[in-house]
Structures are given as structure tokens and as C-alpha cells.
């Protein structure tokens, strides 16, 4: 049977071949033709060679990729795959051969290659594994442990909980499964949307893969064969969300040089030789940079080294004054397994039990899985590899030289059922709670569950209304403070209690003026710390009343949503400038790649609800901060609507010579329509629904999907941005599986 490439009206590739290996070759070939620039960028990211053509701006990532040994780990994992599962290894090879066969034609069509004078390089059999690892190495958010370490050192361990929420570097998803008892057809529907960085080209590729063994539609990861996260075989469908599990550890190391070697102090009290070598990173337009790569028995050293950090050699968390050296331990580096053994069984799945067995082989990232089949089977479970180790490992950095922090095996992955015929996952504390530390607030989950509860029977066509819901439940914390500004009776002085630490008092305030030390004078509004406040100006009072009457929907055409966002941003600025947080304003001199997790303003922005509701305010008069923010915005209110500033901001490795006029967006971080800026830094949304899908088990042809831009990665192509209007409107593209309705492009 000849291998055939078809396209639908949206340019989505539909591939048909005589075997799974031939089909993998065709998938690699068509991906290279459609997305050669994207594949080249991802290959270089996996190797740590991006700066060779993107310049100094990519150097921080390359340093990290080299030090974390991403490419070497991918090679190890492929070697293990060859040993454990030669069929899958050959299938991956076939994909790589297809990529190499299509890169030249793809590069000719992509203008970025000429702009950078870049020639695409060869893919190796392990390159897809490297692409997968590079895409997910920061997915579990291990740098959050660096942030917690800073908070504990400067504010105390109890303050860590103030910021216990999904942070600025986190990726999430919505996903819901409606069983047949709750649908109009009697068959299940699965729907959702992964929330990732919006990239151009997109991080998901709509594709249809067909051979005598299977016929599957789904969202593939460009550079990786098969369909891992979201797929529909005709008789069974599956989807995942980020479980928010913690499965990577950071160790403080004690290192010393012994001639040309480096030794690390182990938990047995013995100095052990670490692996050490140097690598050279080429930087376009600059001198090459040498990187020292050190790996201890725990893992690669990703921060510092035997001499610590430049300009800050000692570790403030280590009273011995040992120079900073932090190693990373992550499962594939330990096991040599990235879970690629799950990919072929997923394509061959016919029932929920098949999907379940396939995900038993899943490694990372750790996900919550939902699946359903045409026989009424449903599945709701966690999949992935989480180590068994001490509780301290999950929370913060741990000393490598002390016993008790070794990995002791792997956690059992939890399972869950459905409630009233429905299962909803939105990165909240759910079945994965025993495996994680920080989760998303429950707002998206609760809103989806409430919407589903409002109707007895659902169809696939009903799901976009849930995808695009813009209600912002997390606004309640700030709105409650606004309400308190206008009613002194609602804010009573809190009971006296001992001060936690002098550095947490209001600036310049002696202990007798500490928060909650005294009640307010009669008749005046007070801050939550008991401080008297002047009355609002008429303009601020009018703004307060307007926001209290707002419907809490973050619609692009809403002026009230713009006002709320402006007040929220001003509150974030007020809190970030407070002396209580002064020590966190300047992060340690860690590598640049970790800065998103260590920056104070984004941390406060994403944890604002916690900070406003915390029982212990840490010396911060929150109502005073809200009052100042309202007065600030009342004096300089935004002139337009939410969509004027909340605009799409896709990440591109190379910015276009003629910038796009990106559209305004509805939604916000805690809406079901999760489009995320960083309050007080930018309203522009770089993160949001990287795809939307609805899998209908009654008729696969009634399934729907959409991506933010289009099926092609080539600027100027008719299918580069043709799905953007649908994505903005919440509409979806039909899933076409009838070959007679497709246009044949070529035989391979």
C-alpha cells in the first residue's frame, strides 16, 4: 500500500500507510514540510545549541540544557528503549528518517532559515526524546523550591503558604469527561484545553494517522511520533491535564576540586568523585562560552559549582558557608525511561483498558488521565513516575551530604471515579493531591463542575460554551476588600497577638504600633491591621461601587474588566513594594532560566488571592494597600476595554520582520478561558489554550478541535493563521475522517 498524504479544508494532514512504521515515516515527513523551522528550533533547544543561530538571548537556556544533560539523557533513554522495546525504537527511527527526508523542502519554504543563514541539521534517533524532555523538564516547576527556600530564609517557614499556588512558570489544563448517562447520545464526551505558552508555530499539531492496525485523530507534539496527550481511535478517546505532581528534587551539594577532578560529599560522609567535563556553547555574533558540566551521584549540578555563584559564593541557606552548588535529580536521568513505550499501545487502543495499560508505561510529565470508550468504559487516574522520598525533598532544597533524602522507589499512582456521571480536572487538588505541593486554585474546576451540573444532558456541540466561560471567581478576595472600604462595620480590629518578627512590622513602626495592636478610632474605616483610613475620594468611591456591581466576567469588550485589572495590578505593586517583602525583591544570582520562579512581582500577582485572605498578614495593612490602589486607578483610569491591553502575545524564536497586530482576548488566569498575563507587569497573554478539543464517542465525525493559529508553521501560508478567528470566537473545526471528503496531496 502506498503512503498517502491528504489535507482537509484547514490544511490539517491526514496520513494513510501500509504499516505503523511507514506511517511514522510519513508523520515525520509531513511535519518537517509543514514546520521545518519549529523542528530546527526544538532540535537545537534539546541539544543546547540555540545560541549558535539565535544569539546571546538563547544562551541562558543552552547553559541549562548542557548542565542538566538533556541531550545525554535523551541518548540514554533511546538506548534503553532499544533494549526494552525494539519495536518502538524502530518506529521512532522511522519518524526521524521521515523528518530528515522532509527538512530540505520545509526549509526552502520557511523564511526564517534565510534570515538566520541556517541550514537544517540531521535528526538522530534520540532527537524526538530530547525534544520531549526539553519541552517538559521545567513542567513540574522544580524551581519553585528555590523560591520557597528564599521565602523561608527571609520570612520564615510559615510564610511559604502565602504563595502556595500555581506560579508564573506553571502550565495547566482544563479537562472534563461526561459519561453516557449525562449526554444526549448515551455515549461519553471528553473535552478540554491544554494551557501552555502560545507559540508560533503552535505546540500542538492536529493530525490523522491511519494504517491497517489503527486509525487515530489527535493532537501530536511536533517532533515526537504518534499522539500522546489527546487522541480518539474511533472506539476510545483520551485526554490529559497536568497533575501538578512533584517528581524532581534539588540537592545542596558540597563540592571540592582535587586537581582536574571534582568530588562531592555523600550521605555516607565520604567524598565521591563526580563526573566532570567542559563543553563549548557557540553564540552567534559573540565569543564562544565554556560551560563546566558536573554530575554527582544525585544528578547534574544546574546552579553554582565548587566556587559557588559569581559574586555570591556562599549559600545563605547553609550556615557552614559552603559555596552554592545545587544538583537536579529527575526520573529519566535515573531510570533511562521517558515513557515512549506508551505511544504505540495508545495508537492501538480499542478500549479504556488498553489506554489504562498504555499509561502504566507513562513516565513524564505526570498527568491526570481521562478516557472513555464506546462500550461505556471510563477512566480517571494519575499516570507517571513520582519517587518515594522524604517529605522535605518535596518542599525545599535538601542537603546531599545528609542521609534520609535518597529515593526509595516509586509512588503508586492514584485513581478516582466520576461524580454524578462527570469528572473534572483543572490542576486543582484532586486525585493527584498526595503527589504534589502547589496546585491551581479550585476556581476553574468549580466553575466547570457548576456549569455541567446546570444541565442534565450534554452534547459535543454544547462544549464550546464551557471552553469560553469568562467568570473570574478569584476576584472575590479583592472585591471583599473593596466592599470593606465603604463599610466600617465590616472590618473590626483583630484580636491582639504577639508579633512574629520586627522586620514584618509596618515600616518604622515600633512594637506598640504593630498590626492588630489597637482598635481604630470610632467612625473611621480601618485596614485589616486595625489602622485608621481616611474616606475615599468621590472618584475612588464611584470606582469602588462600579466594581462591586461588575458581573465578574473578563470579557474582551468589558470596560469594567479593564478597571478591575488596573486595580488588581495596583494592589500587586503596593504589596510588592511593602517592606515585609523587601528581602525577596532581589533574587539570588541564580541562572537566568530560573528567574520567572524567583521574581517577586509575578509571585505576588499569582498568589494575590492567598495574600488577601491569609489569616496572618505578616505586618501588611492590606486594606490600606487596596485603598491606595483604588485611589491610584481612580486618578488615572484606563480609557478602554479589557481587550485593549489583554492581547495575544505568542512566543516566537525569531520575531517576524513585519509584526502581527495580535487580537484582544477575553479570559484571565483563573477563568475557564485561561489566558494569562502577569498583573502589574503586563496584560499581554503569552499563555492560554494551546488547543481545544471535543471528543464524541457516539460519532467521531461529531468531534471538534481548534488551535490558536493554524496547521502550517510557514508565515504567509493560507493555513498559518486561518484558525485564529475561530479560536478567538470559541468555535471549533470539524474532525474529518471520511477520506472521500479530503483532498489528496501526494503519494510518498
Number of C-alpha atoms within 10 A of each C-alpha: 10 10 18 18 22 19 20 18 12 19 21 21 25 27 24 25 22 15 16 23 19 21 25 26 28 31 30 28 26 22 30 28 25 29 26 32 26 24 26 23 19 23 25 22 23 28 20 27 24 27 24 21 18 17 15 18 13 20 23 16 21 26 26 21 22 26 23 26 22 25 24 17 22 28 18 20 24 27 18 17 23 13 11 13 14 15 15 21 21 16 21 30 23 24 29 29 20 24 28 20 19 22 28 16 14 25 23 14 21 21 15 21 18 12 10 13 9 14 13 18 12 15 20 17 21 22 25 27 28 29 25 21 21 22 16 14 17 17 22 22 24 25 22 24 21 21 25 23 19 22 22 15 15 16 20 14 13 10 18 16 15 22 21 20 20 22 22 23 22 22 22 26 22 27 28 26 27 26 26 26 17 22 19 14 17 17 22 32 28 28 27 29 29 25 25 24 22 25 19 23 27 26 20 25 25 25 23 28 25 22 18 11 11 16 17 24 26 27 25 21 21 27 29 24 26 31 25 22 19 28 26 30 24 23 19 29 32 27 30 28 28 27 30 30 27 24 26 20 27 28 21 23 27 21 26 18 14 9 6 7 13 21 22 25 21 21 15 11 11 11 16 15 19 23 16 15 13 12 13 13 20 21 21 18 12 11 10 13 13 12 16 15 21 27 23 23 16 24 22 25 26 23 21 23 24 19 16 19 19 12 7 15 18 19 19 16 15 12 8 9 11 19 23 25 23 27 26 22 22 22 19 19 21 14 13 17 25 28 21 27 22 21 21 19 18 27 26 17 24 19 21 23 17 16 25 22 14 22 23 17 19 22 21 24 27 25 25 28 24 28 29 31 29 21 14 16 16 25 21 24 20 28 26 24 28 24 20 18 18 14 9 12 22 22 21 21 23 20 20 24 19 13 11 15 20 15 15 11 11 14 15 14 19 16 15 15 13 14 11 12 16 20 23 27 29 31 28 25 20 20 18 26 16 13 23 17 17 22 23 20 21 17 18 29 24 17 22 23 18 11 12 21 14 9 10 10 16 20 20 24 14 11 22 19 12 18 24 20 22 25 21 23 17 19 17 13 15 21 20 15 23 21 16 20 26 16 13 18 12 14 20 17 18 14 12 12 10 10 17 14 13 15 19 21 22 20 14 11 14 10 14 10 15 25 29 24 19 16 17 20 12 9 10 16 26 28 27 23 29 25 22 19 17 11 14 17 13 11 13 20 18 14 22 26 13 13 18 17 11 16 12 20 19 27 24 21 16 19 19 24 26 25 25 26 23 24 29 23 22 23 29 27 19 18 23 21 14 18 18 22 20 14 15 20 15 11 15 16 15 17 15 13 16 22 16 18 22 27 16 22 23 22 24 25 25 24 21 25 19 18 23 23 15 13 9 14 19 23 24 25 22 22 27 24 19 25 26 18 22 29 21 16 21 21 12 10 15 19 10 15 19 27 23 19 20 27 23 25 22 21 15 14 18 13 12 11 8 6 7 9 9 11 16 20 25 25 26 26 21 23 25 27 27 28 27 28 25 20 24 21 13 14 25 22 24 20 26 27 25 21 24 26 28 33 32 28 29 22 14 21 15 16 24 22 21 29 28 28 25 26 28 26 27 25 16 12 16 13 20 22 21 18 19 18 13 15 22 17 12 18 21 21 17 17 23 21 19 8 14 8 12 18 15 16 13 10 13 13
